Structure formats: structure tokens, C-alpha cells
Amino acid sequence: MAFTASPTNTSKYIISVLLQLASNCAQGKLIVAHLGNGASMCVIERCPSIAATMFFTPVDGLMMGTRVGALDPGVILYLLQHEEMNAAAIKTLIYERSGLLGVSGLSSDMRTLLAGERPAAKEAIDLLVYRIRRELGSLAGALGGLDALVFTGGIGEHAVEIRARCAATRNGSGSGSMKWPMPPAGRVSQGPAQRFQCGSCRPMRT
């Protein structure tokens, strides 16, 4: 499920789930991170999706399992002019041989990368986390604040380490980081930090 393909319907579905699991989150300013072999992030405020990382094609935005994500258009010109690649070869490269697979040289599957010991596997994971955190800051700025961060998709639901790294924030003094423990997949928990997992909906502390 790609959030930008039908943002209104998807937003309504996410809100309907949050109303059942975490009604206080559903009424606020949300960023949804759909992390799987395909990946995108979108902003939801009072149901409509008002900004997203994926636009004209599903290759845009975050790096994904095999898709490159946001790319300087000059790279395409370079491949055409200097590498003498044709349109079909470039399409195969940016859709099927890039992303986690391209960087790691190992796999597009996050489970394989997390279990691997190759430096390139760690580099691929680090790059994905960096891109997610960078987009999170951009979308939160466009939203004018952030009440909750929602994770969905295979990585979003099952990869606790990735969720924790993406949601880590700087503390008030600007040094160190705060990482909140995540509830196991499929559970909803409440406490002082109000943690939710459905995916995960977690109010962000500033």
C-alpha cells in the first residue's frame, strides 16, 4: 500500500484504526511512515494527507528495497551521456537495482541486512534511517509541529531497531539522544510516554 496512490482513502483508514487504538493521536498532527519494500511518508492533519515524500512516480522520496528514491536529475543525464545507458537500462537501475539492494550488494530484505555482518549492509541501513529522519524533520516543519509518528509496513511493524532509530530525538540541551522502548508487534501499551503499536503511533516529545 502506497500512501500517495490514494491519500484520501489511506488517510481515512489510518484515522479509523487510530480512533480505535489511540483516539488522542487520531485528532492531532500525524506523520505516517510506511516502511516496507516500498516506502513513503506522508503528513495527515484532520484526515487529509497534505504532504508526502512520493510524488509523480513510486521511485521518488525515500530509498526503498530496490528503488533509488529521490535522485538528482543530473544523474540521469550523466548515465545517458557518459555511461551510454538507454532509457530501459536506466529504468531497470533505478527501479530494480538500487535502494537497499544496490547499496548493500546483498539483499533488499531488511531482515537479511540486520542479520548480516557486511559493512555494506550496515551502510544501507544507516542510509535508510538517515533519509527517514531527514524527511521526518522536513514534514514536521511543513506540518508546523508533530503530535504522533505512525509506522506501518513490514519494516515499520516488525523492525523494532529501525523504528527506535528513526524516532530518536535530541534532548532539550542538544546533546545525547532519547530512545523510547517500543512495545512488541501487535500490542498497544500506554504509560507516561504513551506508546502505541499498530504499526506504532507514538507522541513525539520536544
C-alpha positions as CSV (number, residue, x, y, z in Angstrom):
1,M,0.0,0.0,0.0
2,A,1.5,3.3,-1.1
3,F,0.1,6.3,0.7
4,T,0.4,8.7,-2.2
5,A,-1.5,6.5,-4.6
6,S,-4.8,7.3,-2.8
7,P,-4.0,9.6,0.1
8,T,-7.6,10.3,1.0
9,N,-8.7,6.7,1.3
10,T,-5.5,5.7,3.1
11,S,-5.7,8.6,5.5
12,K,-9.2,7.7,6.3
13,Y,-8.2,4.1,7.0
14,I,-5.3,5.1,9.3
15,I,-7.5,7.5,11.2
16,S,-10.2,4.8,11.6
17,V,-7.6,2.5,13.2
18,L,-6.1,5.1,15.4
19,L,-9.6,6.1,16.6
20,Q,-9.9,2.6,18.0
21,L,-6.3,2.3,19.4
22,A,-5.3,5.8,20.3
23,S,-8.0,8.3,19.8
24,N,-5.9,11.2,21.2
25,C,-3.4,10.6,18.4
26,A,-6.1,10.5,15.6
27,Q,-7.1,14.1,16.1
28,G,-3.6,15.6,16.0
29,K,-0.8,16.3,13.6
30,L,0.5,12.9,12.3
31,I,3.3,11.7,10.1
32,V,2.9,8.2,8.7
33,A,6.0,6.2,7.8
34,H,5.1,3.3,5.5
35,L,8.3,1.2,5.5
36,G,8.5,-1.9,3.5
37,N,10.0,-2.9,0.2
38,G,8.2,0.2,-1.0
39,A,8.4,3.2,1.4
40,S,6.9,6.6,1.7
41,M,6.0,9.1,4.4
42,C,3.0,11.5,4.5
43,V,1.5,14.1,6.7
44,I,-2.1,13.8,7.9
45,E,-3.9,16.6,9.7
46,R,-7.6,16.0,10.5
47,C,-7.7,13.2,8.0
48,P,-6.5,14.6,4.6
49,S,-2.9,13.8,3.5
50,I,-1.4,17.3,2.9
51,A,2.2,16.4,2.1
52,A,4.2,13.3,1.1
53,T,7.6,12.1,0.1
54,M,6.4,10.3,-3.1
55,F,5.0,12.3,-5.9
56,F,4.8,11.6,-9.7
57,T,6.2,8.0,-9.6
58,P,6.8,5.4,-6.9
59,V,10.5,5.7,-7.3
60,D,10.6,9.1,-5.6
61,G,11.2,10.0,-2.0
62,L,12.7,7.5,0.4
63,M,15.2,4.9,-0.7
64,M,13.4,1.6,-0.8
65,G,14.1,-2.1,-1.2
66,T,15.3,-1.8,-4.8
67,R,14.2,1.7,-5.8
68,V,16.6,4.6,-5.6
69,G,14.4,7.2,-4.0
70,A,14.9,11.0,-4.5
71,L,17.6,11.5,-7.2
72,D,19.4,14.5,-8.7
73,P,18.0,14.6,-12.3
74,G,21.6,15.4,-13.4
75,V,22.4,11.7,-12.6
76,I,20.1,10.6,-15.4
77,L,21.7,12.9,-17.8
78,Y,25.1,11.6,-16.8
79,L,24.1,8.0,-17.3
80,L,22.7,8.9,-20.7
81,Q,25.7,10.9,-21.9
82,H,28.7,9.4,-20.2
83,E,27.7,5.8,-19.5
84,E,25.7,5.5,-22.7
85,M,22.8,3.8,-20.9
86,N,19.5,3.9,-22.7
87,A,16.1,4.6,-21.0
88,A,15.3,0.9,-20.4
89,A,18.6,0.3,-18.7
90,I,18.3,3.4,-16.5
91,K,14.7,2.4,-15.6
92,T,16.0,-1.1,-14.5
93,L,18.8,0.5,-12.5
94,I,16.6,3.0,-10.5
95,Y,13.6,0.7,-10.0
96,E,15.2,-2.8,-9.6
97,R,18.9,-2.5,-8.7
98,S,19.1,0.4,-6.3
99,G,17.9,1.2,-2.8
100,L,18.8,-1.3,0.0
101,L,19.8,-3.9,-2.6
102,G,22.1,-1.6,-4.5
103,V,23.9,-0.1,-1.5
104,S,24.3,-3.4,0.3
105,G,25.0,-5.5,-2.7
106,L,23.3,-8.2,-0.6
107,S,19.6,-8.0,-0.3
108,S,16.5,-5.8,-0.3
109,D,15.2,-7.6,2.7
110,M,15.7,-5.7,6.0
111,R,15.7,-8.9,8.0
112,T,18.7,-10.1,6.0
113,L,20.5,-6.8,6.3
114,L,20.0,-6.6,10.1
115,A,21.3,-10.2,10.5
116,G,24.3,-9.6,8.2
117,E,27.8,-8.6,9.1
118,R,28.9,-6.9,5.9
119,P,29.9,-3.2,6.3
120,A,27.8,-2.5,3.2
121,A,24.7,-3.9,4.9
122,K,25.2,-1.6,7.8
123,E,25.7,1.3,5.4
124,A,22.4,0.6,3.6
125,I,20.6,0.5,6.9
126,D,22.3,3.7,8.1
127,L,21.4,5.5,4.9
128,L,17.7,4.5,5.1
129,V,17.5,5.7,8.7
130,Y,19.2,9.0,7.8
131,R,16.7,9.5,4.9
132,I,13.7,8.8,7.1
133,R,14.9,11.1,9.8
134,R,15.7,13.9,7.3
135,E,12.2,13.6,5.8
136,L,10.7,13.4,9.2
137,G,12.2,16.8,10.1
138,S,11.1,18.3,6.8
139,L,7.5,17.0,7.1
140,A,7.2,18.1,10.7
141,G,8.3,21.6,9.6
142,A,5.6,21.6,6.9
143,L,3.1,20.5,9.4
144,G,4.1,23.1,12.0
145,G,4.6,20.6,14.7
146,L,4.1,16.9,15.4
147,D,1.8,15.0,17.8
148,A,2.4,11.4,16.7
149,L,4.5,9.3,14.4
150,V,2.8,6.2,12.9
151,F,4.8,3.3,11.5
152,T,3.2,0.8,9.1
153,G,4.5,-1.8,6.5
154,G,6.8,-4.8,7.1
155,I,9.8,-2.8,8.4
156,G,7.6,-0.4,10.3
157,E,5.7,-3.2,12.0
158,H,8.5,-5.7,12.7
159,A,11.9,-3.9,12.8
160,V,12.0,-2.6,16.3
161,E,15.6,-1.3,15.9
162,I,14.7,0.7,12.8
163,R,11.6,2.3,14.5
164,A,13.7,3.2,17.5
165,R,16.5,4.8,15.5
166,C,14.0,6.7,13.3
167,A,12.1,8.1,16.3
168,A,15.1,9.0,18.4
169,T,15.1,12.8,19.1
170,R,17.6,15.2,20.6
171,N,17.1,16.2,24.2
172,G,16.5,19.8,25.4
173,S,20.1,20.5,25.9
174,G,21.0,19.5,22.4
175,S,23.3,16.7,23.5
176,G,22.7,12.9,23.6
177,S,19.5,11.3,22.3
178,M,16.3,9.9,23.7
179,K,15.2,6.4,22.6
180,W,11.9,5.1,23.7
181,P,11.4,1.4,24.1
182,M,8.9,0.0,21.6
183,P,6.1,-2.4,22.5
184,P,6.2,-5.8,20.8
185,A,4.4,-6.1,17.4
186,G,0.7,-6.3,17.7
187,R,0.4,-4.8,21.2
188,V,-0.9,-1.5,22.4
189,S,0.6,-0.1,25.5
190,Q,0.0,3.1,27.5
191,G,2.1,4.8,30.2
192,P,3.8,8.0,30.9
193,A,5.3,8.1,27.4
194,Q,2.0,6.9,25.8
195,R,3.4,4.3,23.4
196,F,1.3,2.7,20.7
197,Q,1.9,0.0,18.2
198,C,-0.4,-0.9,15.4
199,G,2.3,-0.1,13.3
200,S,3.2,2.3,16.1
201,C,1.7,5.6,17.0
202,R,3.9,7.5,19.3
203,P,3.5,11.1,20.5
204,M,6.8,12.9,19.9
205,R,8.4,14.7,22.8
206,T,10.1,18.0,22.0
